[in-house]
Amino acid sequence: MSVKLKYKPVLDLGKALNIKNGNVKEEYGKLLVWGIAKTQYEKNILWDKIKEIGGDDPNDIIADIKVSDTSVYHRHTVKNGESLSKIAKHYYGNPMKYQVIFEANTPILKRPDLIYPGQELVIPNL
């Protein structure tokens, strides 16, 4: 199996995330991948997929993924049924970090228990 085929789920994810200036090349049994993710969160998702396929220290792929917006961890569009604690658990692994998200979004949020589908929230870097 070629390395490109092995890491096809990573390449598909890169397309789904709309990685900018992305390119892929296979040389000497290694896959060379590079591009620019919108946020650190998206870069982390790509690295998680690489590790899922190649292990914690894969030696058959070299990825150089940059981040275009380092001012935030991510930007999240609220979906129906979400709460700040649910969003905090998703991004930080800790629902109690909802306060960090609330504080970063006080220009659009008046109370942490009132968010609405369609609102775009800043998920700050910790």
C-alpha positions as CSV (number, residue, x, y, z in Angstrom):
1,M,0.0,0.0,0.0
2,S,1.3,3.4,-0.9
3,V,1.8,6.0,1.9
4,K,-0.6,8.3,0.1
5,L,-3.3,5.7,0.2
6,K,-2.5,4.9,3.8
7,Y,-3.0,8.6,4.8
8,K,-6.0,9.2,2.5
9,P,-8.3,9.9,5.5
10,V,-5.9,12.7,6.5
11,L,-5.9,14.2,2.9
12,D,-9.7,13.9,2.9
13,L,-9.9,15.7,6.2
14,G,-7.6,18.4,4.8
15,K,-10.0,19.0,2.0
16,A,-13.1,19.0,4.3
17,L,-11.3,21.6,6.5
18,N,-10.5,23.6,3.4
19,I,-6.7,23.7,4.2
20,K,-5.2,26.6,2.2
21,N,-2.1,26.2,0.0
22,G,-2.2,22.5,0.6
23,N,0.1,20.2,-1.2
24,V,1.1,16.5,-1.0
25,K,4.1,14.8,-2.4
26,E,5.3,11.2,-2.0
27,E,9.1,10.8,-2.0
28,Y,11.3,7.8,-1.0
29,G,8.4,6.1,0.9
30,K,7.4,9.2,2.8
31,L,4.4,11.4,2.4
32,L,5.2,15.1,2.5
33,V,2.2,17.2,3.4
34,W,1.9,21.0,3.9
35,G,-0.7,23.7,4.1
36,I,-2.4,26.3,6.2
37,A,-5.2,25.6,8.7
38,K,-7.5,28.4,9.8
39,T,-7.0,27.7,13.5
40,Q,-4.9,25.7,15.9
41,Y,-8.0,23.5,16.6
42,E,-8.1,22.5,12.9
43,K,-4.3,21.8,12.9
44,N,-4.8,19.6,16.0
45,I,-7.6,17.7,14.3
46,L,-5.2,16.9,11.4
47,W,-2.4,15.8,13.7
48,D,-4.8,13.6,15.7
49,K,-5.8,11.9,12.4
50,I,-2.2,11.5,11.4
51,K,-1.4,9.8,14.8
52,E,-4.5,7.7,14.6
53,I,-3.2,6.2,11.3
54,G,0.6,6.3,11.9
55,G,0.9,6.1,15.6
56,D,2.3,8.7,18.0
57,D,5.6,9.1,16.1
58,P,4.9,8.2,12.5
59,N,8.1,8.0,10.4
60,D,6.4,7.7,7.0
61,I,4.8,11.2,6.9
62,I,6.3,14.7,7.3
63,A,3.6,17.3,7.8
64,D,4.2,21.1,7.9
65,I,0.8,22.6,8.8
66,K,0.8,26.3,9.7
67,V,-2.0,28.3,11.3
68,S,-3.4,31.5,9.7
69,D,-5.2,32.8,12.8
70,T,-3.3,32.3,16.0
71,S,-5.3,34.9,17.9
72,V,-8.0,32.3,18.7
73,Y,-8.1,28.6,19.3
74,H,-11.1,28.3,17.0
75,R,-14.3,30.0,15.9
76,H,-17.4,28.0,16.7
77,T,-20.9,28.4,15.2
78,V,-23.5,27.5,17.8
79,K,-25.8,24.6,16.9
80,N,-29.3,23.8,18.3
81,G,-29.1,22.3,21.7
82,E,-25.6,23.4,22.6
83,S,-24.5,25.1,25.8
84,L,-21.3,26.9,26.7
85,S,-20.4,24.0,29.0
86,K,-20.9,21.5,26.1
87,I,-18.8,23.6,23.8
88,A,-16.1,24.0,26.5
89,K,-16.0,20.2,27.0
90,H,-15.6,19.7,23.2
91,Y,-12.7,22.1,22.8
92,Y,-11.0,21.9,26.2
93,G,-12.1,18.6,27.6
94,N,-13.5,20.4,30.6
95,P,-17.1,21.8,30.8
96,M,-16.2,24.1,33.6
97,K,-14.1,26.2,31.1
98,Y,-17.4,27.6,29.8
99,Q,-16.5,30.8,31.7
100,V,-13.4,31.4,29.5
101,I,-15.6,31.2,26.4
102,F,-18.2,33.4,28.0
103,E,-15.6,36.1,28.9
104,A,-14.2,36.0,25.4
105,N,-17.6,36.6,23.9
106,T,-19.1,39.3,26.2
107,P,-19.6,41.7,23.3
108,I,-22.3,39.3,21.9
109,L,-23.3,37.3,25.1
110,K,-25.1,38.9,28.0
111,R,-25.4,35.7,30.1
112,P,-23.6,32.4,29.9
113,D,-26.9,30.5,29.8
114,L,-28.2,32.3,26.7
115,I,-26.7,31.4,23.5
116,Y,-28.5,30.9,20.2
117,P,-28.0,28.8,17.1
118,G,-26.0,30.6,14.4
119,Q,-24.0,32.8,16.8
120,E,-20.3,32.7,16.1
121,L,-18.2,32.3,19.3
122,V,-14.6,32.9,19.8
123,I,-12.9,29.9,21.4
124,P,-9.9,31.5,23.0
125,N,-6.4,30.0,23.4
126,L,-5.8,28.8,26.9
